[in-house]
């Protein structure tokens, strides 16, 4: 039972690590996940020692009983044979038949049980262990003190055996500028964001940061300088403090507190009885959507990257919560090169440039005012969205 409990602890840790693999990669904390695994693994080893000891005692005792039984049979059979109640042939046949029959059956039962348990567990184990590691570039360079200049040069991308997702996209984001990506769902906006930290390798073209191709950079140094805030926030089972600290593991307590203040979640944390030591539940089940989002923003504040990716960070929130989070995001974007994916066009008016993505291509790119004046795809999206907002407001007023 103790062995199974320790296996459950390991499985829980593995589920967190595998389910949050992108977060682990983005914050370059693979070593931390290995350390967490080793804690459960040591507990498992100690419990297995006790289990094998119990198994040894059990098999020894059963073997002893079997041997005693055989001795009794030998003695009793000998007495029957001496009294001529059975013949020597009967006696020999009985002894040989019993041993020949029972021993293989017992062995087969034990073997089949061990074989089935072992094979099923080993196959599932290999499904994970046979996954190849991410290859590091040969003679990889380190991205040190990045300015944050991003260039997509004729970039195309598709998944294995699928249609083209990104088609010959080119754009430049200067240090400290904001580029907003808008357009219909499935157009390739999120894929562009995943290409920048090298989660996927481009099919053709190149992506440059400060003039260096990202395929020439070590994955750790590249991802260390990129912060990601996504709509679907992944939080690890643990406390507020542990989840914010994940942004930079060597940060001090004061730095964690400061990050939470910048993300507008400090007051809520301090209103709880245990403060930063409060458990948030599995994947933050005890938190609202806005609280999860602010916690993830605090994590990026602590990381302090040169490049920031906001992937629909406020699209699933109500207006009041969105205002609070937008304030935190505005402060987070200050002085950083930022790529914003947004469906709510009201949140990107102050972007330096806005690119409209459709079918994996940039069909328009300019400032908010220039795109509205051009009366193209962006203007149609903008007008349609605000007509929908006005309709919803009218419905609310009529219901009141």
C-alpha positions in Angstrom: 0.0 0.0 0.0 2.8 2.4 0.8 4.5 1.7 -2.5 1.3 2.5 -4.3 0.9 5.7 -2.4 4.4 6.8 -3.4 3.7 5.9 -7.0 0.7 8.1 -6.8 2.9 11.0 -5.6 5.3 10.4 -8.5 2.4 10.2 -11.0 1.0 13.5 -9.7 4.4 15.2 -10.1 4.8 13.8 -13.6 1.3 14.9 -14.6 2.1 18.4 -13.5 5.4 18.4 -15.2 4.1 16.9 -18.5 0.9 18.9 -18.5 2.9 22.1 -17.9 5.7 21.3 -20.2 5.4 24.5 -22.2 5.5 26.6 -19.0 8.6 24.6 -17.9 10.2 25.3 -21.2 9.3 29.0 -21.3 10.8 29.6 -17.9 13.7 27.2 -18.4 13.0 25.3 -15.2 13.6 21.7 -16.4 16.2 21.2 -13.6 13.5 22.2 -11.0 11.2 19.5 -12.4 13.9 16.9 -12.1 14.5 17.9 -8.5 10.8 17.5 -7.7 10.7 14.1 -9.3 13.7 12.9 -7.3 11.9 13.7 -4.0 9.1 11.4 -4.9 11.5 8.8 -6.4 13.5 8.5 -3.2 10.3 7.9 -1.2 9.3 5.3 -3.8 12.7 3.5 -3.4 12.4 3.4 0.4 8.8 2.0 0.2 9.8 -0.6 -2.4 12.5 -1.8 -0.1 9.9 -2.5 2.6 7.6 -4.1 -0.1 10.4 -6.5 -1.3 11.2 -7.4 2.3 7.6 -8.4 2.9 7.5 -10.3 -0.4 10.7 -12.2 0.6 9.2 -13.1 4.0 6.0 -14.2 2.4 7.7 -16.4 -0.2 10.1 -17.9 2.3 7.2 -18.8 4.7 5.1 -20.3 1.9 8.1 -22.3 0.6 8.8 -23.5 4.2 5.2 -24.7 4.6 5.3 -26.5 1.3 8.5 -28.2 2.3 7.1 -29.2 5.7 4.0 -30.6 3.9 6.3 -32.7 1.6 8.1 -34.0 4.7 4.8 -35.0 6.3 3.6 -36.7 3.0 6.9 -38.6 2.9 6.6 -39.8 6.5 2.9 -40.6 6.3 3.3 -42.4 3.0 6.3 -44.3 4.4 4.1 -45.5 7.3 1.3 -46.6 5.0 3.8 -48.4 2.9 5.3 -50.1 5.9 1.8 -51.2 7.0 1.3 -52.5 3.4 -1.8 -50.4 3.0 -0.3 -49.1 -0.3 2.3 -50.4 -2.6 5.6 -48.8 -3.4 4.4 -48.0 -6.9 1.3 -46.2 -5.5 3.5 -44.2 -3.1 6.1 -43.2 -5.8 3.4 -42.3 -8.3 1.5 -40.2 -5.8 4.6 -38.2 -4.8 5.9 -37.6 -8.3 2.5 -36.7 -9.7 1.7 -34.2 -7.0 5.0 -32.4 -7.3 4.9 -32.4 -11.1 1.4 -31.0 -11.2 1.4 -28.3 -8.4 4.8 -26.8 -9.0 4.3 -25.7 -12.7 0.8 -24.5 -12.0 2.0 -22.3 -9.1 4.8 -21.0 -11.2 2.6 -20.2 -14.2 0.1 -18.3 -12.1 2.8 -16.2 -10.5 4.5 -15.6 -13.8 1.3 -14.5 -15.6 0.4 -12.0 -12.9 3.9 -10.5 -12.9 4.1 -10.6 -16.7 0.8 -8.7 -17.2 1.6 -6.1 -14.6 5.1 -5.6 -15.9 4.3 -5.4 -19.6 1.4 -2.9 -19.2 3.4 -0.7 -16.9 6.6 -0.9 -19.0 4.7 -0.1 -22.2 3.3 3.1 -20.7 6.7 4.0 -19.3 8.3 3.7 -22.7 5.7 5.9 -24.3 7.1 8.8 -22.3 10.8 7.8 -22.1 11.1 7.2 -25.8 10.1 10.8 -26.7 13.3 12.5 -28.1 14.7 15.4 -26.3 14.7 18.9 -27.9 17.9 19.1 -29.9 20.2 22.0 -29.0 21.9 23.9 -31.9 25.6 23.0 -32.4 27.9 25.7 -31.0 24.8 27.5 -29.6 25.1 31.2 -28.9 23.7 32.9 -25.8 21.3 35.8 -26.0 22.8 38.3 -23.6 21.4 41.7 -22.8 18.9 41.6 -25.7 17.4 44.8 -27.0 14.4 43.0 -28.4 14.5 43.7 -32.1 12.4 41.0 -33.8 12.4 40.2 -37.5 10.3 37.6 -39.2 11.9 37.1 -42.7 9.7 35.2 -45.2 8.6 32.7 -42.5 6.4 29.7 -43.4 5.3 26.9 -41.1 3.2 23.7 -41.2 2.7 20.8 -38.9 3.7 17.3 -40.1 1.4 16.2 -42.9 -0.9 19.2 -42.6 -1.8 22.3 -44.6 0.4 25.4 -44.5 -0.3 27.3 -41.3 2.0 30.3 -41.9 2.6 31.5 -45.5 5.6 33.7 -46.2 5.1 36.2 -43.3 7.6 39.1 -42.9 7.6 41.9 -40.3 9.9 43.8 -38.0 9.3 44.9 -34.4 11.7 47.5 -33.1 12.9 47.4 -29.5 10.2 48.6 -27.1 7.5 48.6 -29.8 4.1 46.9 -29.7 2.8 44.8 -32.6 -0.8 43.6 -32.4 -2.0 40.5 -34.3 -5.7 40.4 -35.1 -7.9 38.4 -37.4 -10.2 35.4 -37.5 -9.6 32.4 -35.3 -7.3 29.8 -36.9 -5.5 32.4 -39.0 -2.1 31.6 -37.4 -1.7 34.3 -34.8 -1.0 32.0 -31.9 1.3 29.9 -34.1 3.4 33.0 -34.8 3.8 33.5 -31.0 4.9 29.8 -30.6 7.5 30.1 -33.3 9.3 33.0 -31.6 10.4 30.9 -28.5 11.2 28.0 -30.8 8.5 25.8 -29.6 8.2 24.8 -33.2 10.8 25.1 -35.9 10.0 27.1 -39.0 9.5 25.2 -42.3 11.3 28.0 -44.3 12.5 31.5 -43.7 14.1 32.8 -40.5 13.3 34.5 -37.3 15.9 37.0 -35.9 16.3 38.5 -32.5 18.8 41.3 -32.4 20.1 40.1 -35.7 20.7 36.5 -34.5 18.8 33.6 -36.0 16.9 31.9 -33.1 18.0 28.5 -34.5 21.6 29.5 -33.5 20.6 30.4 -29.9 20.6 28.0 -27.0 17.0 27.3 -26.0 17.6 28.3 -22.4 19.0 31.7 -23.2 16.3 32.4 -25.8 13.3 31.4 -23.6 14.8 33.1 -20.6 14.3 36.5 -22.4 10.8 35.9 -23.6 7.7 36.2 -21.3 4.4 34.6 -22.2 0.9 35.5 -20.8 -1.7 33.2 -22.3 -5.5 33.0 -22.1 -5.3 29.5 -20.8 -3.2 30.0 -17.7 -1.4 27.0 -16.3 -0.7 27.1 -12.6 1.1 24.4 -10.6 -0.4 22.7 -7.5 1.1 24.7 -4.6 1.0 28.1 -3.0 0.8 31.6 -4.4 4.5 32.2 -3.5 5.7 29.0 -5.3 3.7 29.9 -8.5 5.1 33.5 -8.7 8.6 32.3 -7.8 8.4 30.0 -10.9 9.1 33.1 -13.0 12.7 33.3 -11.6 13.7 30.7 -9.0 16.5 32.7 -7.5 14.3 35.7 -6.7 14.0 37.0 -3.1 10.8 37.2 -1.1 10.8 40.9 -1.5 10.9 40.6 -5.3 8.0 38.2 -5.3 6.0 40.6 -3.2 6.8 43.5 -5.6 5.8 41.4 -8.6 2.5 40.6 -7.0 1.9 44.3 -6.4 2.6 45.2 -10.0 0.1 42.5 -11.1 -2.6 43.9 -8.8 -3.0 40.7 -6.8 -1.1 41.5 -3.7 -4.1 42.9 -1.8 -6.1 39.7 -2.5 -3.3 37.5 -1.4 -2.8 39.4 1.9 -6.5 39.2 2.6 -6.2 35.4 2.9 -5.4 33.8 6.3 -2.1 32.2 5.1 -1.1 35.0 2.7 1.5 33.8 0.1 1.5 30.3 1.7 -2.2 29.7 0.7 -2.7 26.6 -1.5 -4.3 27.5 -4.8 -5.5 23.9 -5.6 -4.7 21.8 -8.7 -4.2 24.1 -11.6 -5.5 27.0 -9.5 -9.0 25.6 -9.0 -9.6 27.8 -6.0 -9.1 31.0 -8.0 -11.2 32.9 -10.4 -10.2 33.5 -14.0 -9.0 37.0 -13.3 -7.0 35.9 -10.2 -5.3 33.2 -12.3 -4.5 35.7 -15.0 -3.0 38.2 -12.5 -1.0 35.5 -10.9 0.5 34.6 -14.3 1.3 38.2 -14.9 3.1 38.4 -11.6 5.2 35.5 -12.7 6.2 37.3 -15.9 6.9 40.5 -13.9 9.3 38.5 -11.8 11.0 37.0 -14.9 11.5 40.5 -16.3 12.0 39.5 -20.0 13.0 41.8 -22.8 10.4 40.4 -25.1 6.7 39.9 -24.1 4.0 37.8 -25.8 0.4 38.4 -24.8 -1.8 35.7 -26.3 -5.4 36.8 -25.8 -4.6 37.5 -22.2 -7.9 39.3 -21.4 -10.4 37.8 -23.9 -12.2 35.5 -21.4 -12.7 38.1 -18.6 -15.5 40.4 -17.7 -15.1 44.2 -18.2 -14.3 45.1 -14.6 -11.6 42.4 -14.3 -10.3 43.3 -17.7 -9.7 46.8 -16.7 -7.6 45.7 -13.6 -5.6 43.3 -15.7 -5.1 45.7 -18.6 -3.5 48.2 -16.1 -1.1 45.5 -15.0 -0.4 44.5 -18.7 0.2 48.2 -19.7 2.8 48.5 -16.9 4.3 45.1 -17.9 4.6 46.2 -21.6 6.5 49.4 -20.7 9.9 49.4 -22.3 9.6 45.8 -23.7 9.1 44.6 -27.2 5.6 43.2 -27.2 3.6 41.0 -29.5 -0.1 41.1 -28.7 -2.8 38.6 -29.9 -6.2 40.1 -29.3 -9.8 39.6 -30.4 -11.0 42.6 -28.4 -9.8 45.4 -30.7 -10.3 48.1 -28.0 -7.3 46.7 -26.1 -4.8 47.3 -28.9 -5.5 50.9 -30.0 -2.2 52.1 -28.5 -0.2 49.5 -30.4 2.6 50.9 -32.6 1.5 48.6 -35.5 -1.5 46.3 -36.1 -1.2 43.3 -38.4 -4.3 41.6 -39.7 -3.7 37.8 -40.1 -5.9 35.6 -42.3 -5.2 32.2 -43.7 -1.6 32.4 -42.5 -0.8 35.7 -44.3 -0.6 39.4 -43.4 -3.3 41.1 -45.4 -2.9 44.5 -43.7 -0.4 46.2 -41.4 -0.3 49.8 -40.1 -1.4 51.9 -37.2 -4.9 51.8 -35.8 -5.9 55.2 -37.3 -4.4 54.4 -40.7 -6.1 51.0 -40.9 -9.5 52.6 -40.0 -9.0 55.2 -42.7 -8.1 52.5 -45.3 -11.6 51.0 -44.8 -10.1 47.5 -45.3 -10.4 44.2 -43.3 -9.4 45.8 -40.0 -12.0 48.5 -40.3 -14.7 45.9 -41.0 -13.6 43.9 -37.9 -13.6 47.0 -35.8 -17.0 48.2 -36.9 -18.6 44.8 -36.6 -17.2 44.4 -33.1 -18.5 47.7 -31.8 -21.9 47.2 -33.4 -22.1 44.0 -31.5 -21.1 45.7 -28.3 -23.7 48.4 -28.8 -26.4 45.7 -29.4 -25.5 43.9 -26.1 -25.6 47.2 -24.2 -29.1 47.9 -25.7 -30.3 44.5 -24.6 -29.0 45.1 -21.1 -30.8 48.4 -20.9 -34.1 47.0 -22.1 -33.9 44.1 -19.6 -33.3 46.7 -16.8 
